[in-house]
């Protein structure tokens, strides 16, 4: 299993666009410099009154299929 870490900081207004499905894909840069793209619905659990903020870990299986995203720090 491959794991990558990335920081995500979205304002409340931008996060709500993702939450409501108005934006379909999240694109971030991992700490390794790799660009990651994943479906926006995966960040819904992390949206709060301030938006989305924190350090996240994304896991992939051996076929590079996304398995999970977890917030590991705020």
PyMOL Python script that loads the backbone (N, CA, C, O; Angstrom):
from pymol import cmd

cmd.read_pdbstr("""\
ATOM      1  N   UNK A   1       0.843  -1.180   0.000  1.00  0.00           N
ATOM      2  CA  UNK A   1       0.000   0.000   0.000  1.00  0.00           C
ATOM      3  C   UNK A   1       0.886   1.241   0.000  1.00  0.00           C
ATOM      4  O   UNK A   1       1.879   1.314   0.724  1.00  0.00           O
ATOM      5  N   UNK A   2       0.514   2.196  -0.813  1.00  0.00           N
ATOM      6  CA  UNK A   2       1.227   3.464  -0.911  1.00  0.00           C
ATOM      7  C   UNK A   2       0.469   4.525  -0.129  1.00  0.00           C
ATOM      8  O   UNK A   2      -0.757   4.604  -0.206  1.00  0.00           O
ATOM      9  N   UNK A   3       1.195   5.333   0.618  1.00  0.00           N
ATOM     10  CA  UNK A   3       0.587   6.436   1.359  1.00  0.00           C
ATOM     11  C   UNK A   3       1.333   7.724   1.027  1.00  0.00           C
ATOM     12  O   UNK A   3       2.563   7.753   0.987  1.00  0.00           O
ATOM     13  N   UNK A   4       0.575   8.774   0.794  1.00  0.00           N
ATOM     14  CA  UNK A   4       1.136  10.100   0.535  1.00  0.00           C
ATOM     15  C   UNK A   4       0.464  11.105   1.455  1.00  0.00           C
ATOM     16  O   UNK A   4      -0.696  10.939   1.832  1.00  0.00           O
ATOM     17  N   UNK A   5       1.197  12.142   1.812  1.00  0.00           N
ATOM     18  CA  UNK A   5       0.651  13.194   2.682  1.00  0.00           C
ATOM     19  C   UNK A   5       0.550  14.488   1.901  1.00  0.00           C
ATOM     20  O   UNK A   5       1.365  14.773   1.024  1.00  0.00           O
ATOM     21  N   UNK A   6      -0.480  15.275   2.242  1.00  0.00           N
ATOM     22  CA  UNK A   6      -0.659  16.580   1.609  1.00  0.00           C
ATOM     23  C   UNK A   6      -1.385  17.507   2.565  1.00  0.00           C
ATOM     24  O   UNK A   6      -2.110  17.060   3.453  1.00  0.00           O
ATOM     25  N   UNK A   7      -1.183  18.798   2.376  1.00  0.00           N
ATOM     26  CA  UNK A   7      -1.895  19.820   3.146  1.00  0.00           C
ATOM     27  C   UNK A   7      -3.022  20.347   2.293  1.00  0.00           C
ATOM     28  O   UNK A   7      -2.879  20.511   1.081  1.00  0.00           O
ATOM     29  N   UNK A   8      -4.152  20.613   2.937  1.00  0.00           N
ATOM     30  CA  UNK A   8      -5.304  21.157   2.228  1.00  0.00           C
ATOM     31  C   UNK A   8      -5.881  22.283   3.067  1.00  0.00           C
ATOM     32  O   UNK A   8      -6.204  22.093   4.239  1.00  0.00           O
ATOM     33  N   UNK A   9      -6.007  23.452   2.462  1.00  0.00           N
ATOM     34  CA  UNK A   9      -6.581  24.623   3.122  1.00  0.00           C
ATOM     35  C   UNK A   9      -7.595  25.233   2.163  1.00  0.00           C
ATOM     36  O   UNK A   9      -7.231  25.872   1.176  1.00  0.00           O
ATOM     37  N   UNK A  10      -8.859  25.028   2.466  1.00  0.00           N
ATOM     38  CA  UNK A  10      -9.946  25.580   1.659  1.00  0.00           C
ATOM     39  C   UNK A  10     -10.796  26.484   2.528  1.00  0.00           C
ATOM     40  O   UNK A  10     -11.171  26.112   3.640  1.00  0.00           O
ATOM     41  N   UNK A  11     -11.097  27.654   2.032  1.00  0.00           N
ATOM     42  CA  UNK A  11     -11.993  28.537   2.767  1.00  0.00           C
ATOM     43  C   UNK A  11     -13.373  27.897   2.857  1.00  0.00           C
ATOM     44  O   UNK A  11     -13.664  26.924   2.160  1.00  0.00           O
ATOM     45  N   UNK A  12     -14.205  28.444   3.707  1.00  0.00           N
ATOM     46  CA  UNK A  12     -15.562  27.922   3.879  1.00  0.00           C
ATOM     47  C   UNK A  12     -16.319  27.928   2.551  1.00  0.00           C
ATOM     48  O   UNK A  12     -16.973  26.945   2.204  1.00  0.00           O
ATOM     49  N   UNK A  13     -16.234  29.026   1.814  1.00  0.00           N
ATOM     50  CA  UNK A  13     -16.968  29.143   0.549  1.00  0.00           C
ATOM     51  C   UNK A  13     -16.488  28.128  -0.485  1.00  0.00           C
ATOM     52  O   UNK A  13     -17.301  27.504  -1.165  1.00  0.00           O
ATOM     53  N   UNK A  14     -15.192  27.965  -0.603  1.00  0.00           N
ATOM     54  CA  UNK A  14     -14.646  27.002  -1.564  1.00  0.00           C
ATOM     55  C   UNK A  14     -14.998  25.579  -1.137  1.00  0.00           C
ATOM     56  O   UNK A  14     -15.384  24.762  -1.973  1.00  0.00           O
ATOM     57  N   UNK A  15     -14.870  25.278   0.146  1.00  0.00           N
ATOM     58  CA  UNK A  15     -15.189  23.938   0.648  1.00  0.00           C
ATOM     59  C   UNK A  15     -16.653  23.593   0.389  1.00  0.00           C
ATOM     60  O   UNK A  15     -16.973  22.449   0.066  1.00  0.00           O
ATOM     61  N   UNK A  16     -17.535  24.567   0.529  1.00  0.00           N
ATOM     62  CA  UNK A  16     -18.958  24.315   0.276  1.00  0.00           C
ATOM     63  C   UNK A  16     -19.224  23.986  -1.186  1.00  0.00           C
ATOM     64  O   UNK A  16     -20.145  23.224  -1.481  1.00  0.00           O
ATOM     65  N   UNK A  17     -18.451  24.533  -2.099  1.00  0.00           N
ATOM     66  CA  UNK A  17     -18.595  24.178  -3.515  1.00  0.00           C
ATOM     67  C   UNK A  17     -18.295  22.697  -3.721  1.00  0.00           C
ATOM     68  O   UNK A  17     -19.003  22.009  -4.457  1.00  0.00           O
ATOM     69  N   UNK A  18     -17.239  22.210  -3.065  1.00  0.00           N
ATOM     70  CA  UNK A  18     -16.914  20.791  -3.144  1.00  0.00           C
ATOM     71  C   UNK A  18     -17.991  19.956  -2.455  1.00  0.00           C
ATOM     72  O   UNK A  18     -18.417  18.925  -2.975  1.00  0.00           O
ATOM     73  N   UNK A  19     -18.422  20.407  -1.290  1.00  0.00           N
ATOM     74  CA  UNK A  19     -19.409  19.672  -0.501  1.00  0.00           C
ATOM     75  C   UNK A  19     -20.723  19.517  -1.266  1.00  0.00           C
ATOM     76  O   UNK A  19     -21.349  18.458  -1.229  1.00  0.00           O
ATOM     77  N   UNK A  20     -21.127  20.561  -1.948  1.00  0.00           N
ATOM     78  CA  UNK A  20     -22.402  20.546  -2.679  1.00  0.00           C
ATOM     79  C   UNK A  20     -22.303  19.857  -4.033  1.00  0.00           C
ATOM     80  O   UNK A  20     -23.314  19.705  -4.719  1.00  0.00           O
ATOM     81  N   UNK A  21     -21.116  19.440  -4.429  1.00  0.00           N
ATOM     82  CA  UNK A  21     -20.955  18.761  -5.705  1.00  0.00           C
ATOM     83  C   UNK A  21     -20.783  19.693  -6.890  1.00  0.00           C
ATOM     84  O   UNK A  21     -20.860  19.252  -8.037  1.00  0.00           O
ATOM     85  N   UNK A  22     -20.550  20.983  -6.632  1.00  0.00           N
ATOM     86  CA  UNK A  22     -20.358  21.939  -7.717  1.00  0.00           C
ATOM     87  C   UNK A  22     -18.960  21.821  -8.328  1.00  0.00           C
ATOM     88  O   UNK A  22     -18.732  22.260  -9.455  1.00  0.00           O
ATOM     89  N   UNK A  23     -18.048  21.240  -7.597  1.00  0.00           N
ATOM     90  CA  UNK A  23     -16.704  20.941  -8.102  1.00  0.00           C
ATOM     91  C   UNK A  23     -16.503  19.437  -7.932  1.00  0.00           C
ATOM     92  O   UNK A  23     -16.758  18.897  -6.856  1.00  0.00           O
ATOM     93  N   UNK A  24     -16.054  18.768  -8.969  1.00  0.00           N
ATOM     94  CA  UNK A  24     -16.017  17.305  -8.957  1.00  0.00           C
ATOM     95  C   UNK A  24     -14.687  16.706  -8.506  1.00  0.00           C
ATOM     96  O   UNK A  24     -14.650  15.578  -8.014  1.00  0.00           O
ATOM     97  N   UNK A  25     -13.606  17.448  -8.671  1.00  0.00           N
ATOM     98  CA  UNK A  25     -12.285  16.873  -8.432  1.00  0.00           C
ATOM     99  C   UNK A  25     -11.436  17.799  -7.571  1.00  0.00           C
ATOM    100  O   UNK A  25     -11.455  19.018  -7.742  1.00  0.00           O
ATOM    101  N   UNK A  26     -10.701  17.211  -6.652  1.00  0.00           N
ATOM    102  CA  UNK A  26      -9.725  17.942  -5.838  1.00  0.00           C
ATOM    103  C   UNK A  26      -8.347  17.624  -6.409  1.00  0.00           C
ATOM    104  O   UNK A  26      -8.021  16.461  -6.648  1.00  0.00           O
ATOM    105  N   UNK A  27      -7.546  18.655  -6.626  1.00  0.00           N
ATOM    106  CA  UNK A  27      -6.183  18.479  -7.110  1.00  0.00           C
ATOM    107  C   UNK A  27      -5.249  19.116  -6.081  1.00  0.00           C
ATOM    108  O   UNK A  27      -5.380  20.297  -5.760  1.00  0.00           O
ATOM    109  N   UNK A  28      -4.310  18.325  -5.570  1.00  0.00           N
ATOM    110  CA  UNK A  28      -3.364  18.797  -4.555  1.00  0.00           C
ATOM    111  C   UNK A  28      -1.959  18.313  -4.904  1.00  0.00           C
ATOM    112  O   UNK A  28      -1.781  17.419  -5.732  1.00  0.00           O
ATOM    113  N   UNK A  29      -0.978  18.915  -4.263  1.00  0.00           N
ATOM    114  CA  UNK A  29       0.404  18.461  -4.423  1.00  0.00           C
ATOM    115  C   UNK A  29       0.820  17.773  -3.123  1.00  0.00           C
ATOM    116  O   UNK A  29       0.735  18.357  -2.043  1.00  0.00           O
ATOM    117  N   UNK A  30       1.267  16.531  -3.245  1.00  0.00           N
ATOM    118  CA  UNK A  30       1.732  15.768  -2.090  1.00  0.00           C
ATOM    119  C   UNK A  30       3.071  16.320  -1.617  1.00  0.00           C
ATOM    120  O   UNK A  30       3.735  17.057  -2.345  1.00  0.00           O
ATOM    121  N   UNK A  31       3.461  15.968  -0.412  1.00  0.00           N
ATOM    122  CA  UNK A  31       4.745  16.405   0.134  1.00  0.00           C
ATOM    123  C   UNK A  31       5.917  15.930  -0.724  1.00  0.00           C
ATOM    124  O   UNK A  31       6.993  16.526  -0.688  1.00  0.00           O
ATOM    125  N   UNK A  32       5.714  14.860  -1.494  1.00  0.00           N
ATOM    126  CA  UNK A  32       6.757  14.324  -2.376  1.00  0.00           C
ATOM    127  C   UNK A  32       6.881  15.123  -3.663  1.00  0.00           C
ATOM    128  O   UNK A  32       7.818  14.915  -4.434  1.00  0.00           O
ATOM    129  N   UNK A  33       5.936  16.047  -3.905  1.00  0.00           N
ATOM    130  CA  UNK A  33       5.923  16.822  -5.129  1.00  0.00           C
ATOM    131  C   UNK A  33       4.984  16.265  -6.177  1.00  0.00           C
ATOM    132  O   UNK A  33       4.751  16.908  -7.201  1.00  0.00           O
ATOM    133  N   UNK A  34       4.434  15.071  -5.941  1.00  0.00           N
ATOM    134  CA  UNK A  34       3.499  14.470  -6.879  1.00  0.00           C
ATOM    135  C   UNK A  34       2.165  15.211  -6.853  1.00  0.00           C
ATOM    136  O   UNK A  34       1.727  15.679  -5.802  1.00  0.00           O
ATOM    137  N   UNK A  35       1.528  15.314  -8.008  1.00  0.00           N
ATOM    138  CA  UNK A  35       0.200  15.903  -8.096  1.00  0.00           C
ATOM    139  C   UNK A  35      -0.826  14.794  -7.948  1.00  0.00           C
ATOM    140  O   UNK A  35      -0.762  13.776  -8.636  1.00  0.00           O
ATOM    141  N   UNK A  36      -1.775  15.004  -7.038  1.00  0.00           N
ATOM    142  CA  UNK A  36      -2.836  14.035  -6.790  1.00  0.00           C
ATOM    143  C   UNK A  36      -4.164  14.617  -7.218  1.00  0.00           C
ATOM    144  O   UNK A  36      -4.414  15.811  -7.050  1.00  0.00           O
ATOM    145  N   UNK A  37      -5.006  13.779  -7.765  1.00  0.00           N
ATOM    146  CA  UNK A  37      -6.351  14.175  -8.155  1.00  0.00           C
ATOM    147  C   UNK A  37      -7.293  13.093  -7.661  1.00  0.00           C
ATOM    148  O   UNK A  37      -7.067  11.908  -7.904  1.00  0.00           O
ATOM    149  N   UNK A  38      -8.359  13.503  -6.962  1.00  0.00           N
ATOM    150  CA  UNK A  38      -9.313  12.520  -6.456  1.00  0.00           C
ATOM    151  C   UNK A  38     -10.703  13.138  -6.416  1.00  0.00           C
ATOM    152  O   UNK A  38     -10.834  14.362  -6.388  1.00  0.00           O
ATOM    153  N   UNK A  39     -11.748  12.303  -6.411  1.00  0.00           N
ATOM    154  CA  UNK A  39     -13.119  12.817  -6.388  1.00  0.00           C
ATOM    155  C   UNK A  39     -13.387  13.675  -5.149  1.00  0.00           C
ATOM    156  O   UNK A  39     -13.001  13.320  -4.035  1.00  0.00           O
ATOM    157  N   UNK A  40     -14.045  14.791  -5.363  1.00  0.00           N
ATOM    158  CA  UNK A  40     -14.286  15.768  -4.302  1.00  0.00           C
ATOM    159  C   UNK A  40     -15.141  15.237  -3.161  1.00  0.00           C
ATOM    160  O   UNK A  40     -15.030  15.729  -2.038  1.00  0.00           O
ATOM    161  N   UNK A  41     -15.985  14.255  -3.415  1.00  0.00           N
ATOM    162  CA  UNK A  41     -16.857  13.779  -2.334  1.00  0.00           C
ATOM    163  C   UNK A  41     -16.061  13.187  -1.166  1.00  0.00           C
ATOM    164  O   UNK A  41     -16.599  13.034  -0.070  1.00  0.00           O
ATOM    165  N   UNK A  42     -14.790  12.856  -1.389  1.00  0.00           N
ATOM    166  CA  UNK A  42     -13.969  12.290  -0.316  1.00  0.00           C
ATOM    167  C   UNK A  42     -13.599  13.317   0.757  1.00  0.00           C
ATOM    168  O   UNK A  42     -13.189  12.933   1.852  1.00  0.00           O
ATOM    169  N   UNK A  43     -13.735  14.611   0.464  1.00  0.00           N
ATOM    170  CA  UNK A  43     -13.401  15.606   1.495  1.00  0.00           C
ATOM    171  C   UNK A  43     -14.622  16.046   2.297  1.00  0.00           C
ATOM    172  O   UNK A  43     -14.480  16.795   3.263  1.00  0.00           O
ATOM    173  N   UNK A  44     -15.801  15.602   1.922  1.00  0.00           N
ATOM    174  CA  UNK A  44     -17.017  16.011   2.642  1.00  0.00           C
ATOM    175  C   UNK A  44     -16.947  15.794   4.152  1.00  0.00           C
ATOM    176  O   UNK A  44     -17.383  16.667   4.902  1.00  0.00           O
ATOM    177  N   UNK A  45     -16.420  14.669   4.627  1.00  0.00           N
ATOM    178  CA  UNK A  45     -16.374  14.479   6.089  1.00  0.00           C
ATOM    179  C   UNK A  45     -15.507  15.490   6.826  1.00  0.00           C
ATOM    180  O   UNK A  45     -15.617  15.626   8.045  1.00  0.00           O
ATOM    181  N   UNK A  46     -14.642  16.203   6.100  1.00  0.00           N
ATOM    182  CA  UNK A  46     -13.702  17.117   6.734  1.00  0.00           C
ATOM    183  C   UNK A  46     -14.132  18.579   6.661  1.00  0.00           C
ATOM    184  O   UNK A  46     -13.438  19.452   7.182  1.00  0.00           O
ATOM    185  N   UNK A  47     -15.263  18.854   6.023  1.00  0.00           N
ATOM    186  CA  UNK A  47     -15.750  20.228   5.901  1.00  0.00           C
ATOM    187  C   UNK A  47     -16.383  20.649   7.222  1.00  0.00           C
ATOM    188  O   UNK A  47     -17.258  19.960   7.747  1.00  0.00           O
ATOM    189  N   UNK A  48     -15.933  21.791   7.760  1.00  0.00           N
ATOM    190  CA  UNK A  48     -16.537  22.340   8.967  1.00  0.00           C
ATOM    191  C   UNK A  48     -16.820  23.829   8.739  1.00  0.00           C
ATOM    192  O   UNK A  48     -16.722  24.310   7.610  1.00  0.00           O
ATOM    193  N   UNK A  49     -17.157  24.538   9.767  1.00  0.00           N
ATOM    194  CA  UNK A  49     -17.545  25.942   9.632  1.00  0.00           C
ATOM    195  C   UNK A  49     -16.430  26.811   9.060  1.00  0.00           C
ATOM    196  O   UNK A  49     -16.710  27.851   8.464  1.00  0.00           O
ATOM    197  N   UNK A  50     -15.182  26.408   9.226  1.00  0.00           N
ATOM    198  CA  UNK A  50     -14.045  27.178   8.719  1.00  0.00           C
ATOM    199  C   UNK A  50     -13.621  26.742   7.317  1.00  0.00           C
ATOM    200  O   UNK A  50     -12.787  27.401   6.697  1.00  0.00           O
ATOM    201  N   UNK A  51     -14.173  25.661   6.818  1.00  0.00           N
ATOM    202  CA  UNK A  51     -13.774  25.113   5.519  1.00  0.00           C
ATOM    203  C   UNK A  51     -13.128  23.761   5.719  1.00  0.00           C
ATOM    204  O   UNK A  51     -13.641  22.922   6.459  1.00  0.00           O
ATOM    205  N   UNK A  52     -11.996  23.548   5.058  1.00  0.00           N
ATOM    206  CA  UNK A  52     -11.215  22.321   5.229  1.00  0.00           C
ATOM    207  C   UNK A  52      -9.770  22.738   5.449  1.00  0.00           C
ATOM    208  O   UNK A  52      -9.187  23.444   4.625  1.00  0.00           O
ATOM    209  N   UNK A  53      -9.201  22.305   6.549  1.00  0.00           N
ATOM    210  CA  UNK A  53      -7.821  22.643   6.868  1.00  0.00           C
ATOM    211  C   UNK A  53      -7.134  21.466   7.519  1.00  0.00           C
ATOM    212  O   UNK A  53      -7.717  20.781   8.360  1.00  0.00           O
ATOM    213  N   UNK A  54      -5.882  21.228   7.127  1.00  0.00           N
ATOM    214  CA  UNK A  54      -5.120  20.209   7.813  1.00  0.00           C
ATOM    215  C   UNK A  54      -4.126  19.480   6.946  1.00  0.00           C
ATOM    216  O   UNK A  54      -3.973  19.751   5.755  1.00  0.00           O
ATOM    217  N   UNK A  55      -3.458  18.548   7.586  1.00  0.00           N
ATOM    218  CA  UNK A  55      -2.525  17.635   6.941  1.00  0.00           C
ATOM    219  C   UNK A  55      -3.261  16.307   6.793  1.00  0.00           C
ATOM    220  O   UNK A  55      -3.829  15.792   7.756  1.00  0.00           O
ATOM    221  N   UNK A  56      -3.246  15.766   5.593  1.00  0.00           N
ATOM    222  CA  UNK A  56      -3.998  14.558   5.290  1.00  0.00           C
ATOM    223  C   UNK A  56      -3.075  13.467   4.775  1.00  0.00           C
ATOM    224  O   UNK A  56      -1.993  13.730   4.251  1.00  0.00           O
ATOM    225  N   UNK A  57      -3.538  12.231   4.942  1.00  0.00           N
ATOM    226  CA  UNK A  57      -2.835  11.069   4.413  1.00  0.00           C
ATOM    227  C   UNK A  57      -3.803  10.350   3.485  1.00  0.00           C
ATOM    228  O   UNK A  57      -4.937  10.061   3.868  1.00  0.00           O
ATOM    229  N   UNK A  58      -3.361  10.062   2.272  1.00  0.00           N
ATOM    230  CA  UNK A  58      -4.175   9.337   1.308  1.00  0.00           C
ATOM    231  C   UNK A  58      -3.478   8.002   1.034  1.00  0.00           C
ATOM    232  O   UNK A  58      -2.260   7.951   0.863  1.00  0.00           O
ATOM    233  N   UNK A  59      -4.256   6.937   0.997  1.00  0.00           N
ATOM    234  CA  UNK A  59      -3.712   5.592   0.805  1.00  0.00           C
ATOM    235  C   UNK A  59      -4.234   4.994  -0.486  1.00  0.00           C
ATOM    236  O   UNK A  59      -5.397   5.171  -0.849  1.00  0.00           O
ATOM    237  N   UNK A  60      -3.345   4.276  -1.179  1.00  0.00           N
ATOM    238  CA  UNK A  60      -3.678   3.605  -2.426  1.00  0.00           C
ATOM    239  C   UNK A  60      -3.309   2.133  -2.329  1.00  0.00           C
ATOM    240  O   UNK A  60      -2.347   1.776  -1.649  1.00  0.00           O
ATOM    241  N   UNK A  61      -4.071   1.273  -3.008  1.00  0.00           N
ATOM    242  CA  UNK A  61      -3.724  -0.149  -3.039  1.00  0.00           C
ATOM    243  C   UNK A  61      -2.650  -0.384  -4.106  1.00  0.00           C
ATOM    244  O   UNK A  61      -2.153   0.568  -4.707  1.00  0.00           O
ATOM    245  N   UNK A  62      -2.297  -1.638  -4.338  1.00  0.00           N
ATOM    246  CA  UNK A  62      -1.232  -1.968  -5.282  1.00  0.00           C
ATOM    247  C   UNK A  62      -1.593  -1.641  -6.732  1.00  0.00           C
ATOM    248  O   UNK A  62      -0.715  -1.592  -7.593  1.00  0.00           O
ATOM    249  N   UNK A  63      -2.872  -1.418  -7.003  1.00  0.00           N
ATOM    250  CA  UNK A  63      -3.326  -1.022  -8.341  1.00  0.00           C
ATOM    251  C   UNK A  63      -3.529   0.486  -8.446  1.00  0.00           C
ATOM    252  O   UNK A  63      -4.129   0.968  -9.406  1.00  0.00           O
ATOM    253  N   UNK A  64      -3.033   1.226  -7.463  1.00  0.00           N
ATOM    254  CA  UNK A  64      -3.162   2.681  -7.384  1.00  0.00           C
ATOM    255  C   UNK A  64      -4.603   3.158  -7.273  1.00  0.00           C
ATOM    256  O   UNK A  64      -4.926   4.280  -7.664  1.00  0.00           O
ATOM    257  N   UNK A  65      -5.464   2.304  -6.741  1.00  0.00           N
ATOM    258  CA  UNK A  65      -6.837   2.712  -6.459  1.00  0.00           C
ATOM    259  C   UNK A  65      -6.880   3.300  -5.053  1.00  0.00           C
ATOM    260  O   UNK A  65      -6.360   2.706  -4.109  1.00  0.00           O
ATOM    261  N   UNK A  66      -7.502   4.475  -4.919  1.00  0.00           N
ATOM    262  CA  UNK A  66      -7.565   5.130  -3.629  1.00  0.00           C
ATOM    263  C   UNK A  66      -8.338   4.277  -2.623  1.00  0.00           C
ATOM    264  O   UNK A  66      -9.413   3.761  -2.928  1.00  0.00           O
ATOM    265  N   UNK A  67      -7.783   4.138  -1.439  1.00  0.00           N
ATOM    266  CA  UNK A  67      -8.411   3.360  -0.379  1.00  0.00           C
ATOM    267  C   UNK A  67      -9.014   4.244   0.708  1.00  0.00           C
ATOM    268  O   UNK A  67     -10.113   3.972   1.191  1.00  0.00           O
ATOM    269  N   UNK A  68      -8.294   5.312   1.096  1.00  0.00           N
ATOM    270  CA  UNK A  68      -8.811   6.156   2.176  1.00  0.00           C
ATOM    271  C   UNK A  68      -8.078   7.488   2.219  1.00  0.00           C
ATOM    272  O   UNK A  68      -6.966   7.639   1.713  1.00  0.00           O
ATOM    273  N   UNK A  69      -8.751   8.444   2.844  1.00  0.00           N
ATOM    274  CA  UNK A  69      -8.147   9.727   3.179  1.00  0.00           C
ATOM    275  C   UNK A  69      -8.427   9.971   4.653  1.00  0.00           C
ATOM    276  O   UNK A  69      -9.561   9.830   5.111  1.00  0.00           O
ATOM    277  N   UNK A  70      -7.378  10.340   5.397  1.00  0.00           N
ATOM    278  CA  UNK A  70      -7.526  10.632   6.821  1.00  0.00           C
ATOM    279  C   UNK A  70      -6.817  11.934   7.137  1.00  0.00           C
ATOM    280  O   UNK A  70      -5.738  12.212   6.616  1.00  0.00           O
ATOM    281  N   UNK A  71      -7.439  12.734   8.002  1.00  0.00           N
ATOM    282  CA  UNK A  71      -6.764  13.933   8.496  1.00  0.00           C
ATOM    283  C   UNK A  71      -5.873  13.498   9.639  1.00  0.00           C
ATOM    284  O   UNK A  71      -6.330  12.844  10.576  1.00  0.00           O
ATOM    285  N   UNK A  72      -4.589  13.862   9.566  1.00  0.00           N
ATOM    286  CA  UNK A  72      -3.652  13.433  10.612  1.00  0.00           C
ATOM    287  C   UNK A  72      -3.190  14.599  11.484  1.00  0.00           C
ATOM    288  O   UNK A  72      -2.568  14.382  12.524  1.00  0.00           O
ATOM    289  N   UNK A  73      -3.487  15.832  11.070  1.00  0.00           N
ATOM    290  CA  UNK A  73      -3.184  17.016  11.889  1.00  0.00           C
ATOM    291  C   UNK A  73      -4.002  18.189  11.368  1.00  0.00           C
ATOM    292  O   UNK A  73      -4.380  18.226  10.197  1.00  0.00           O
ATOM    293  N   UNK A  74      -4.268  19.139  12.243  1.00  0.00           N
ATOM    294  CA  UNK A  74      -5.010  20.349  11.831  1.00  0.00           C
ATOM    295  C   UNK A  74      -4.088  21.468  11.504  1.00  0.00           C
ATOM    296  O   UNK A  74      -4.540  22.554  11.141  1.00  0.00           O
TER     297      UNK A  74
END
""", "prot")
cmd.dss("prot")
cmd.show_as("cartoon", "prot")
cmd.util.cbc("prot")
cmd.orient("prot")
